[in-house]
């Protein structure tokens, strides 16, 4: 069986070696601007990323989310900038994460579109023309989302567990903030925040699509024209200092099911053991059917339709999270089994067959990241933000392939702190 699985892995890796991964070009030798040329369709996907996320909100929780969402609401010639995009068929979106923020746009490659969209993005990054009406409207939308979050048990278990586990770090609060912090925000505060976020030294641009390096350089220079280049503000370092004072954090919610979340300290993306922990998580609960958790929770005990584990490798803090929901009466039994499976993971006695199957699964899913321009853009911008574009694809494959039973066992013991976990439940139990 071991020989057979090794043969399968070898043949798949050989196929993978033949797979044509996107070629990444640093534009004009500047590692802040990356390009992947893809000429199959006359489409360009572009993302402007700001090295500023909700973790940097400090006392104004939710301000980055509100500020970035308001960028598209700015007026240009008496009309919202987002409407200018829509008139030429361009698709615009904005996103804020805990580590970063970005605006993305997709458009058809024509000389007019390249020039006009570059101009519109420049205006968006330099004009700061936000009306009180737009501000009030967006603020109310955020407050409505906060209210909805508190009425959703899945959102509630995620929010409350991270608040407690990540206490005293910028990662603890939800991206959209809290009712009391958002209500205190005014337009002047938000515009000052936008000016702090939008800094040429704080921006990275990723482009995928039907465009060459010269045109990409033109777009970037036009977008960044007159954008502030003040020194970047040093952000607070976030250090995980959670110490378990209660094994289980029960939160009452009137529902027929209980949502369970377990958080365990783990690795960041740049940790030397990242690929070992990635394989470990795949075996544990990241692969769906066939994982340790699905086998015990669903197949053997019938306690839940699904159960999963996943890694959350933030820039400064790494987590492994386990999530499931079950009938209220089964909560204690489910937690007992989850804890038992975590102890099995800690022992890390995985067979070569398990490890090789995990490698194949991870490498196959890696290949699927490049079947659309949007997926390529997502990967490219992550590479850009982390500064790991050099030989990224080779390093990823080699990192997965290098995992062994010995390295896996060692990494789990050194990188996953099973003595420092938080169990949170939201339900009627």
C-alpha positions as CSV (number, residue, x, y, z in Angstrom):
1,X,0.0,0.0,0.0
2,X,2.9,2.4,0.9
3,X,4.6,1.7,-2.5
4,X,1.3,2.2,-4.4
5,X,0.6,5.5,-2.7
6,X,4.1,6.6,-3.4
7,X,3.7,5.7,-7.1
8,X,0.5,7.7,-7.3
9,X,2.1,10.7,-5.6
10,X,5.1,10.5,-8.0
11,X,3.0,10.3,-11.1
12,X,0.8,13.2,-9.9
13,X,3.9,15.3,-9.1
14,X,5.3,14.6,-12.6
15,X,2.0,15.8,-14.0
16,X,2.2,18.9,-11.9
17,X,5.7,19.6,-13.0
18,X,4.4,19.8,-16.6
19,X,1.6,22.2,-15.5
20,X,2.3,25.7,-16.7
21,X,2.1,28.0,-13.7
22,X,1.7,31.8,-14.3
23,X,4.9,33.7,-14.8
24,X,5.2,36.7,-12.4
25,X,6.8,39.9,-13.6
26,X,7.9,42.6,-11.2
27,X,7.0,45.7,-13.1
28,X,10.0,47.9,-13.8
29,X,11.9,45.9,-11.2
30,X,9.7,47.1,-8.4
31,X,8.6,44.4,-6.1
32,X,5.5,46.4,-5.0
33,X,4.0,46.0,-8.5
34,X,3.5,42.5,-9.9
35,X,2.1,41.4,-13.2
36,X,0.9,38.1,-14.7
37,X,0.2,38.2,-18.4
38,X,-2.8,36.2,-19.6
39,X,-3.9,37.0,-23.1
40,X,-6.7,34.4,-23.7
41,X,-9.4,37.0,-23.2
42,X,-9.2,40.9,-23.6
43,X,-9.8,41.3,-19.8
44,X,-7.7,43.0,-17.2
45,X,-8.0,42.4,-13.4
46,X,-6.3,45.0,-11.2
47,X,-5.9,45.3,-7.4
48,X,-4.6,48.2,-5.4
49,X,-3.7,47.0,-1.9
50,X,-3.0,49.1,1.2
51,X,-0.8,47.8,3.9
52,X,-3.4,48.6,6.5
53,X,-6.1,46.4,7.9
54,X,-8.6,46.4,10.7
55,X,-5.9,45.2,13.1
56,X,-4.4,48.7,12.8
57,X,-7.7,50.5,13.8
58,X,-6.5,51.0,17.4
59,X,-9.2,53.0,19.3
60,X,-11.5,53.5,16.3
61,X,-12.6,50.0,15.7
62,X,-14.2,49.6,12.3
63,X,-12.8,52.8,10.8
64,X,-10.7,51.1,8.1
65,X,-13.7,49.2,6.8
66,X,-15.9,52.3,6.7
67,X,-13.1,54.4,5.0
68,X,-12.3,51.9,2.3
69,X,-16.0,51.3,1.5
70,X,-16.5,55.1,1.1
71,X,-13.7,55.4,-1.5
72,X,-16.1,54.4,-4.3
73,X,-18.8,56.9,-3.0
74,X,-16.6,59.9,-3.7
75,X,-18.0,62.5,-6.1
76,X,-16.3,63.2,-9.5
77,X,-18.1,65.7,-11.7
78,X,-21.1,65.5,-9.4
79,X,-21.4,61.7,-9.7
80,X,-20.2,58.8,-7.6
81,X,-17.0,57.3,-8.9
82,X,-18.5,53.8,-8.8
83,X,-21.1,55.0,-11.3
84,X,-18.3,56.1,-13.7
85,X,-16.9,52.6,-13.5
86,X,-20.3,51.1,-14.2
87,X,-20.9,53.3,-17.3
88,X,-18.0,51.6,-19.1
89,X,-18.9,48.1,-17.9
90,X,-16.1,47.9,-15.3
91,X,-16.7,45.8,-12.2
92,X,-15.5,47.4,-8.9
93,X,-15.2,46.0,-5.4
94,X,-13.5,46.8,-2.1
95,X,-12.4,44.5,0.7
96,X,-10.9,44.9,4.2
97,X,-9.3,42.1,6.0
98,X,-7.5,42.1,9.4
99,X,-4.1,42.5,7.8
100,X,-4.8,44.5,4.6
101,X,-7.3,46.4,2.5
102,X,-7.8,46.6,-1.2
103,X,-9.9,47.8,-4.1
104,X,-10.2,45.6,-7.2
105,X,-11.5,46.3,-10.7
106,X,-12.1,44.2,-13.8
107,X,-12.4,45.8,-17.2
108,X,-12.1,45.1,-21.0
109,X,-8.8,46.0,-22.5
110,X,-9.2,49.0,-24.7
111,X,-7.0,52.1,-25.0
112,X,-9.8,54.2,-23.6
113,X,-10.5,52.0,-20.7
114,X,-6.9,51.7,-19.7
115,X,-6.5,55.5,-19.7
116,X,-9.9,56.3,-18.2
117,X,-9.8,53.7,-15.4
118,X,-6.3,54.8,-14.4
119,X,-7.6,58.3,-14.2
120,X,-10.6,57.3,-12.1
121,X,-8.5,55.3,-9.7
122,X,-6.1,58.2,-9.3
123,X,-9.0,60.5,-8.5
124,X,-10.4,58.0,-6.0
125,X,-7.0,57.9,-4.2
126,X,-6.4,61.6,-4.2
127,X,-9.7,63.5,-4.2
128,X,-11.4,62.6,-0.9
129,X,-14.7,64.1,-2.0
130,X,-17.2,62.4,0.3
131,X,-20.5,64.0,1.1
132,X,-22.1,63.9,4.5
133,X,-25.1,62.0,2.9
134,X,-22.8,59.3,1.6
135,X,-21.0,59.0,4.9
136,X,-24.3,58.7,6.9
137,X,-25.7,56.1,4.5
138,X,-22.6,53.9,4.6
139,X,-22.4,54.3,8.4
140,X,-26.0,53.1,8.7
141,X,-25.3,50.1,6.5
142,X,-22.4,49.1,8.8
143,X,-24.5,49.5,11.9
144,X,-27.2,47.3,10.3
145,X,-24.5,44.7,9.6
146,X,-23.3,44.8,13.2
147,X,-26.9,44.2,14.4
148,X,-27.3,41.3,12.0
149,X,-24.0,39.8,13.2
150,X,-25.2,39.8,16.8
151,X,-28.3,37.8,15.8
152,X,-26.4,35.2,13.8
153,X,-25.0,32.3,16.0
154,X,-22.3,31.4,13.4
155,X,-21.0,35.0,13.3
156,X,-21.4,35.4,17.1
157,X,-19.3,32.3,17.9
158,X,-16.5,33.5,15.6
159,X,-16.6,37.1,17.0
160,X,-16.7,36.2,20.6
161,X,-14.0,33.5,20.4
162,X,-11.5,35.8,18.6
163,X,-12.3,38.6,21.1
164,X,-11.3,36.4,24.0
165,X,-8.4,34.5,22.4
166,X,-6.8,37.4,20.7
167,X,-7.3,39.9,23.5
168,X,-5.0,42.9,23.6
169,X,-4.1,42.5,20.0
170,X,-5.5,44.4,16.9
171,X,-6.8,41.1,15.7
172,X,-9.4,40.7,18.5
173,X,-12.1,43.0,17.2
174,X,-14.4,42.3,14.2
175,X,-13.4,44.0,10.9
176,X,-16.6,46.1,10.8
177,X,-16.1,47.2,14.5
178,X,-18.7,47.6,17.2
179,X,-21.9,49.7,17.5
180,X,-20.4,52.0,20.1
181,X,-17.1,52.6,18.1
182,X,-18.8,53.1,14.7
183,X,-21.4,55.5,16.1
184,X,-18.5,57.8,17.4
185,X,-17.0,58.1,13.9
186,X,-17.5,61.3,11.9
187,X,-16.7,62.3,8.4
188,X,-13.6,64.3,9.4
189,X,-12.1,61.3,11.3
190,X,-12.7,59.0,8.3
191,X,-11.1,61.4,5.7
192,X,-8.1,61.8,7.9
193,X,-7.9,58.0,8.1
194,X,-8.1,57.7,4.4
195,X,-5.2,60.1,4.0
196,X,-3.2,57.9,6.4
197,X,-4.0,54.7,4.6
198,X,-3.4,55.9,1.1
199,X,0.3,56.4,0.9
200,X,2.5,55.6,-2.1
201,X,4.9,53.8,0.2
202,X,2.0,51.8,1.6
203,X,0.5,50.6,-1.7
204,X,1.1,47.5,-3.7
205,X,-0.5,46.8,-7.1
206,X,-1.2,43.5,-8.7
207,X,-2.4,43.1,-12.3
208,X,-3.5,40.0,-14.2
209,X,-4.7,39.8,-17.8
210,X,-4.4,41.0,-21.4
211,X,-1.6,43.6,-20.8
212,X,2.1,43.8,-21.2
213,X,4.7,45.3,-18.8
214,X,4.9,48.7,-20.5
215,X,1.2,49.3,-20.4
216,X,1.1,48.0,-16.8
217,X,3.8,50.5,-15.8
218,X,1.8,53.2,-17.5
219,X,-1.4,52.3,-15.5
220,X,0.6,52.3,-12.3
221,X,2.3,55.6,-12.8
222,X,-1.0,57.2,-13.7
223,X,-2.8,55.7,-10.7
224,X,-0.1,56.8,-8.3
225,X,0.3,60.3,-9.7
226,X,0.1,62.9,-6.9
227,X,-0.6,60.2,-4.3
228,X,1.1,61.0,-1.0
229,X,4.5,59.5,-0.4
230,X,4.9,60.5,3.2
231,X,6.9,58.1,5.5
232,X,4.9,55.0,6.4
233,X,3.5,55.1,9.9
234,X,4.9,52.3,12.1
235,X,2.2,50.0,13.3
236,X,1.8,48.3,16.7
237,X,3.2,44.7,16.8
238,X,0.6,42.2,17.8
239,X,1.7,39.4,20.2
240,X,-0.6,36.6,21.3
241,X,-0.8,36.5,25.0
242,X,-3.9,34.5,25.7
243,X,-3.8,32.4,28.8
244,X,-6.7,30.0,29.3
245,X,-8.6,30.8,32.4
246,X,-11.7,28.9,31.4
247,X,-11.7,25.8,29.3
248,X,-15.1,26.4,27.8
249,X,-16.7,29.8,27.1
250,X,-20.4,29.3,27.0
251,X,-22.6,31.9,25.4
252,X,-26.4,31.5,25.6
253,X,-28.4,31.7,22.3
254,X,-31.9,30.5,21.9
255,X,-31.5,28.0,19.1
256,X,-32.0,24.2,18.5
257,X,-28.3,23.8,17.6
258,X,-25.1,24.8,19.3
259,X,-22.2,26.3,17.4
260,X,-18.8,25.2,18.6
261,X,-15.5,26.9,17.9
262,X,-12.0,25.8,19.1
263,X,-9.0,28.1,18.6
264,X,-5.4,26.8,18.9
265,X,-2.2,28.8,18.4
266,X,-0.5,27.8,15.2
267,X,1.8,29.3,12.5
268,X,2.0,32.3,10.2
269,X,2.4,32.0,6.5
270,X,6.1,32.7,6.6
271,X,6.8,30.2,9.4
272,X,9.4,27.6,8.3
273,X,7.0,24.8,9.4
274,X,4.0,26.2,7.5
275,X,3.9,23.4,4.9
276,X,4.1,20.7,7.7
277,X,1.2,22.3,9.5
278,X,-0.7,22.7,6.2
279,X,-0.5,18.9,5.7
280,X,-1.4,18.2,9.3
281,X,-4.5,20.3,9.1
282,X,-5.5,18.6,5.8
283,X,-5.4,15.2,7.5
284,X,-7.0,16.5,10.7
285,X,-10.0,18.4,9.4
286,X,-9.2,20.3,6.2
287,X,-10.0,17.7,3.6
288,X,-13.7,17.1,4.2
289,X,-14.7,13.5,3.9
290,X,-11.8,11.3,5.0
291,X,-10.5,13.7,7.6
292,X,-10.0,12.6,11.2
293,X,-12.7,14.9,12.4
294,X,-15.3,13.9,9.8
295,X,-14.7,10.2,10.5
296,X,-15.3,10.6,14.2
297,X,-17.9,13.4,14.4
298,X,-20.1,12.5,11.4
299,X,-19.4,9.0,10.3
300,X,-18.9,7.2,13.6
301,X,-21.1,9.3,15.9
302,X,-23.6,11.2,13.7
303,X,-23.2,14.4,15.7
304,X,-23.0,16.8,12.8
305,X,-23.4,17.1,9.1
306,X,-20.0,18.7,8.7
307,X,-17.0,19.6,10.9
308,X,-13.8,21.2,9.7
309,X,-10.5,22.7,10.7
310,X,-8.6,25.4,8.9
311,X,-5.5,27.6,9.3
312,X,-5.7,31.3,9.8
313,X,-2.2,32.5,9.1
314,X,-2.4,36.2,9.8
315,X,0.7,38.3,9.2
316,X,1.7,38.4,12.9
317,X,-0.4,35.6,14.5
318,X,-1.2,32.1,13.3
319,X,-4.3,30.1,14.4
320,X,-5.9,26.8,13.8
321,X,-9.7,26.9,14.1
322,X,-12.1,24.0,14.5
323,X,-15.8,24.6,13.8
324,X,-19.0,22.6,13.8
325,X,-22.6,22.7,15.0
326,X,-24.7,20.0,16.7
327,X,-27.9,19.5,18.5
328,X,-27.8,21.2,22.0
329,X,-28.1,17.8,23.8
330,X,-24.9,16.6,22.0
331,X,-22.7,19.5,22.8
332,X,-20.7,18.0,25.6
333,X,-20.2,14.7,23.7
334,X,-19.0,16.6,20.6
335,X,-16.5,18.6,22.6
336,X,-15.2,15.5,24.3
337,X,-14.6,13.9,20.9
338,X,-13.0,17.0,19.5
339,X,-10.6,17.2,22.4
340,X,-9.8,13.5,22.0
341,X,-9.0,14.0,18.3
342,X,-6.8,16.9,19.1
343,X,-4.7,14.7,21.4
344,X,-4.4,12.2,18.5
345,X,-3.2,15.0,16.3
346,X,-0.7,16.0,19.0
347,X,0.8,12.5,18.9
348,X,1.0,12.8,15.1
349,X,1.3,9.1,14.3
350,X,0.3,9.4,10.6
351,X,0.9,6.7,8.0
352,X,2.8,7.3,4.8
353,X,-0.6,6.7,3.0
354,X,-2.3,9.5,5.0
355,X,0.6,11.9,4.3
356,X,0.8,11.1,0.6
357,X,-2.9,11.5,0.1
358,X,-2.8,14.9,1.8
359,X,0.1,16.0,-0.4
360,X,-1.9,15.0,-3.5
361,X,-5.0,16.8,-2.3
362,X,-3.1,20.0,-1.5
363,X,-1.2,20.0,-4.8
364,X,-4.4,19.4,-6.8
365,X,-6.2,22.3,-5.0
366,X,-3.1,24.4,-5.6
367,X,-3.4,23.9,-9.3
368,X,-7.1,25.1,-9.2
369,X,-6.0,28.5,-8.0
370,X,-5.1,29.5,-11.5
371,X,-8.0,28.5,-13.6
372,X,-9.4,32.0,-13.8
373,X,-7.9,35.5,-13.9
374,X,-9.7,36.4,-10.6
375,X,-8.2,33.5,-8.8
376,X,-4.8,34.3,-10.2
377,X,-5.2,37.9,-9.0
378,X,-6.1,36.7,-5.5
379,X,-3.0,34.5,-5.3
380,X,-0.8,37.2,-6.9
381,X,-2.0,39.9,-4.4
382,X,-1.4,37.6,-1.5
383,X,2.1,36.9,-2.8
384,X,2.7,40.6,-3.3
385,X,1.5,41.5,0.2
386,X,3.7,38.9,1.8
387,X,6.7,39.7,-0.4
388,X,7.2,36.0,-1.4
389,X,6.9,36.2,-5.2
390,X,10.4,34.9,-5.9
391,X,10.1,31.2,-7.0
392,X,6.7,31.1,-5.2
393,X,5.3,28.2,-7.2
394,X,8.4,26.1,-7.0
395,X,8.8,26.8,-3.3
396,X,5.1,25.8,-2.6
397,X,5.4,22.5,-4.5
398,X,8.8,21.7,-2.9
399,X,7.5,22.7,0.6
400,X,4.6,20.2,0.3
401,X,6.7,17.5,-1.2
402,X,9.4,17.8,1.5
403,X,7.0,16.9,4.4
404,X,7.8,13.6,6.0
405,X,6.4,11.7,9.0
406,X,9.3,12.9,11.1
407,X,9.0,16.6,10.1
408,X,5.3,16.5,10.5
409,X,5.5,15.1,14.1
410,X,8.2,17.6,15.0
411,X,6.3,20.6,13.6
412,X,3.0,19.7,15.3
413,X,4.7,19.4,18.7
414,X,6.7,22.7,18.2
415,X,4.1,24.9,16.5
416,X,0.6,23.9,17.8
417,X,0.1,24.8,21.4
418,X,-2.4,22.3,22.7
419,X,-2.1,23.6,26.2
420,X,-3.4,27.0,25.2
421,X,-6.8,26.5,23.6
422,X,-10.1,28.2,23.8
423,X,-13.5,26.4,23.3
424,X,-16.4,28.6,22.7
425,X,-20.1,27.5,22.3
426,X,-23.1,29.5,21.2
427,X,-26.4,27.8,21.8
428,X,-29.0,26.7,24.3
429,X,-27.0,24.3,26.4
